[in-house]
């Protein structure tokens, strides 16, 4: 069984989250064997956007991503071909800090008329963390690391660094005997989290009051 712990970065456009093109994708393959999580290989690439002639200064300040980096990368359809080849044909569970990355993928796949069939089995590590810590509201990855005394390394808001940090949090809190970590099989293709809330996700858990603010991830 494999978990794909991932993160993406996109062009910063305030109030236009799902109109912002992805410019970096990072993912770490983690095997679940005998109740233990074992990191294996990593996928990482920048993505050349098509909606802008150059990376905005605000995006570079936040993510550290420069125009030179994306110019050496392929555009989204080419990158997705490589990413899906890396994912492979075996069953996988996509795991991220909140579900906002899922929605970025949906938006960009729709923009480029690409298949959405691969967007499935999504699991929310931010939600797991909240349940384990018995939090009343969602928290940022940075705050979760502080609570677990995990020292940050590298550029914050780098997809690769954030994916590595997300994995560190998961490794610290993971308990194979806890029902919190039951991996969900689902079909998320084509549905933004802001368009629908699945009632069963909130049955008897501390996030029942947060149905309208699921987009909060940082």
Secondary structure, DSSP 4 states (H G I P E B T S, - for coil): -EEEEEEEEE---TT-GGGSPEEEEEEEEEEEETTEEEEEEEEEEE-B-SS-SS--HHHHHHH---HHHHHTSPBHHHHHHHHHHHH-SS-EEEEESSSHHHHHHHHHHHHTT---TT-BSEEEHHHHHHHHHT-SS---HHHHHHHTTPPP-S-TT-HHHHHHHHHHHHHHH--TTSGGGPPPP-B-TT--TTT---GGGGTTSTTGGGGGGTT---
